[in-house]
């Protein structure tokens, strides 16, 4: 049996294909089992974010741009209590509010999230 985190564990998915390794609709470019992608692949890049335009999760805005044929729309403010973030470590779903208030760590499993993502939250969540 192959190693699920080994070099052959990454996949690229484009619409309409979804990555069947995840319990949420997820697409991206060279996505590994922890939701790291070709654009962001450090140990703390372990989330996927749901976009308001297509209700699909992507590891980053660049993955959305490469895998779709439409402009990205951030998650709407009036839906901040709905699941909008997927933790690639514990596979838990966080609401936008939980994620924005979590101090860069998953409130369920404690996995560290990339603190640099704060600087571009407006790409993913309506202000």
C-alpha beads as a LAMMPS data file, in Angstrom:
LAMMPS data file: protein, C-alpha beads

127 atoms
126 bonds

1 atom types
1 bond types

-500.0 500.0 xlo xhi
-500.0 500.0 ylo yhi
-500.0 500.0 zlo zhi

Masses

1 110.0

Atoms # bond

1 1 1 0.000 0.000 0.000
2 1 1 1.347 3.477 -0.850
3 1 1 2.039 6.182 1.712
4 1 1 -0.961 8.616 1.788
5 1 1 1.462 11.485 2.485
6 1 1 4.116 10.277 0.008
7 1 1 5.194 11.994 -3.189
8 1 1 2.408 10.363 -5.221
9 1 1 -0.293 11.652 -2.851
10 1 1 -0.808 14.998 -4.590
11 1 1 -3.566 15.582 -7.103
12 1 1 -4.748 18.366 -9.366
13 1 1 -8.476 18.731 -9.918
14 1 1 -10.319 21.030 -12.275
15 1 1 -14.041 21.601 -12.713
16 1 1 -16.139 19.525 -12.795
17 1 1 -13.926 16.957 -10.994
18 1 1 -13.771 17.073 -7.209
19 1 1 -11.105 15.521 -5.016
20 1 1 -12.756 12.425 -3.547
21 1 1 -10.287 12.216 -0.648
22 1 1 -12.164 14.948 1.194
23 1 1 -15.626 15.071 2.750
24 1 1 -16.238 18.540 1.297
25 1 1 -16.325 19.620 -2.355
26 1 1 -12.646 20.506 -2.869
27 1 1 -10.565 21.365 -5.927
28 1 1 -7.043 22.642 -6.381
29 1 1 -3.636 22.344 -7.961
30 1 1 -1.388 19.530 -6.714
31 1 1 -3.318 19.148 -3.454
32 1 1 -1.901 16.816 -0.810
33 1 1 -3.894 14.943 1.878
34 1 1 -3.571 17.901 4.288
35 1 1 -4.905 20.428 1.698
36 1 1 -1.507 21.950 0.952
37 1 1 -1.251 22.948 -2.701
38 1 1 1.232 23.902 -5.413
39 1 1 1.064 27.530 -4.259
40 1 1 1.165 27.116 -0.460
41 1 1 2.760 23.989 0.958
42 1 1 4.351 24.731 4.321
43 1 1 3.500 22.767 7.458
44 1 1 0.951 25.439 8.476
45 1 1 -0.871 25.616 5.131
46 1 1 -3.504 23.077 6.128
47 1 1 -6.837 24.707 5.378
48 1 1 -9.137 24.972 2.400
49 1 1 -11.536 27.872 2.079
50 1 1 -15.035 27.857 0.661
51 1 1 -15.818 30.464 -1.978
52 1 1 -19.167 32.234 -2.162
53 1 1 -19.339 32.040 -5.955
54 1 1 -19.326 28.262 -6.284
55 1 1 -19.640 26.916 -2.705
56 1 1 -16.486 24.871 -3.341
57 1 1 -13.389 24.674 -1.136
58 1 1 -9.936 25.562 -2.496
59 1 1 -6.570 25.620 -0.695
60 1 1 -6.002 29.168 -1.981
61 1 1 -7.251 31.871 -4.343
62 1 1 -4.661 30.857 -6.954
63 1 1 -6.086 27.315 -7.000
64 1 1 -9.562 28.788 -7.538
65 1 1 -8.259 30.923 -10.391
66 1 1 -6.551 27.970 -12.090
67 1 1 -9.345 25.443 -11.583
68 1 1 -12.409 27.505 -12.535
69 1 1 -13.736 29.638 -15.362
70 1 1 -15.264 32.379 -13.179
71 1 1 -14.136 35.186 -10.886
72 1 1 -13.747 34.392 -7.209
73 1 1 -16.261 35.800 -4.750
74 1 1 -15.468 35.798 -1.036
75 1 1 -17.650 34.036 1.497
76 1 1 -20.618 36.358 2.222
77 1 1 -20.815 38.102 5.593
78 1 1 -24.445 37.049 6.073
79 1 1 -23.261 33.397 6.025
80 1 1 -20.402 33.677 8.537
81 1 1 -22.173 31.107 10.742
82 1 1 -22.055 28.475 7.981
83 1 1 -19.071 26.146 7.414
84 1 1 -16.519 27.945 5.240
85 1 1 -13.129 26.525 6.288
86 1 1 -11.899 22.926 6.200
87 1 1 -8.990 21.840 8.417
88 1 1 -6.722 19.466 6.519
89 1 1 -5.371 17.993 9.763
90 1 1 -8.545 16.903 11.603
91 1 1 -10.933 17.298 8.665
92 1 1 -13.167 19.497 10.794
93 1 1 -15.306 22.247 9.323
94 1 1 -15.189 25.721 10.829
95 1 1 -17.580 28.576 10.313
96 1 1 -16.072 31.780 8.960
97 1 1 -16.591 33.343 12.405
98 1 1 -14.758 30.495 14.162
99 1 1 -11.855 30.732 11.733
100 1 1 -11.559 34.507 11.931
101 1 1 -11.522 34.307 15.754
102 1 1 -9.218 31.269 16.131
103 1 1 -5.780 32.910 16.612
104 1 1 -4.180 30.856 13.811
105 1 1 -4.879 27.390 15.219
106 1 1 -7.710 24.942 14.690
107 1 1 -10.109 25.127 17.644
108 1 1 -10.819 21.398 17.224
109 1 1 -7.367 19.804 16.887
110 1 1 -4.913 22.620 17.660
111 1 1 -3.165 22.452 14.268
112 1 1 -1.302 25.674 13.523
113 1 1 -2.616 27.753 10.626
114 1 1 -0.500 30.106 8.535
115 1 1 -0.579 33.510 10.312
116 1 1 0.348 35.210 7.029
117 1 1 -3.150 34.457 5.725
118 1 1 -4.472 37.330 7.859
119 1 1 -3.042 39.800 5.360
120 1 1 -5.361 38.626 2.563
121 1 1 -8.529 37.555 4.358
122 1 1 -10.513 39.924 2.154
123 1 1 -9.963 37.491 -0.758
124 1 1 -11.856 34.826 1.149
125 1 1 -14.314 36.631 3.441
126 1 1 -16.445 39.715 2.901
127 1 1 -15.330 42.549 5.193

Bonds

1 1 1 2
2 1 2 3
3 1 3 4
4 1 4 5
5 1 5 6
6 1 6 7
7 1 7 8
8 1 8 9
9 1 9 10
10 1 10 11
11 1 11 12
12 1 12 13
13 1 13 14
14 1 14 15
15 1 15 16
16 1 16 17
17 1 17 18
18 1 18 19
19 1 19 20
20 1 20 21
21 1 21 22
22 1 22 23
23 1 23 24
24 1 24 25
25 1 25 26
26 1 26 27
27 1 27 28
28 1 28 29
29 1 29 30
30 1 30 31
31 1 31 32
32 1 32 33
33 1 33 34
34 1 34 35
35 1 35 36
36 1 36 37
37 1 37 38
38 1 38 39
39 1 39 40
40 1 40 41
41 1 41 42
42 1 42 43
43 1 43 44
44 1 44 45
45 1 45 46
46 1 46 47
47 1 47 48
48 1 48 49
49 1 49 50
50 1 50 51
51 1 51 52
52 1 52 53
53 1 53 54
54 1 54 55
55 1 55 56
56 1 56 57
57 1 57 58
58 1 58 59
59 1 59 60
60 1 60 61
61 1 61 62
62 1 62 63
63 1 63 64
64 1 64 65
65 1 65 66
66 1 66 67
67 1 67 68
68 1 68 69
69 1 69 70
70 1 70 71
71 1 71 72
72 1 72 73
73 1 73 74
74 1 74 75
75 1 75 76
76 1 76 77
77 1 77 78
78 1 78 79
79 1 79 80
80 1 80 81
81 1 81 82
82 1 82 83
83 1 83 84
84 1 84 85
85 1 85 86
86 1 86 87
87 1 87 88
88 1 88 89
89 1 89 90
90 1 90 91
91 1 91 92
92 1 92 93
93 1 93 94
94 1 94 95
95 1 95 96
96 1 96 97
97 1 97 98
98 1 98 99
99 1 99 100
100 1 100 101
101 1 101 102
102 1 102 103
103 1 103 104
104 1 104 105
105 1 105 106
106 1 106 107
107 1 107 108
108 1 108 109
109 1 109 110
110 1 110 111
111 1 111 112
112 1 112 113
113 1 113 114
114 1 114 115
115 1 115 116
116 1 116 117
117 1 117 118
118 1 118 119
119 1 119 120
120 1 120 121
121 1 121 122
122 1 122 123
123 1 123 124
124 1 124 125
125 1 125 126
126 1 126 127
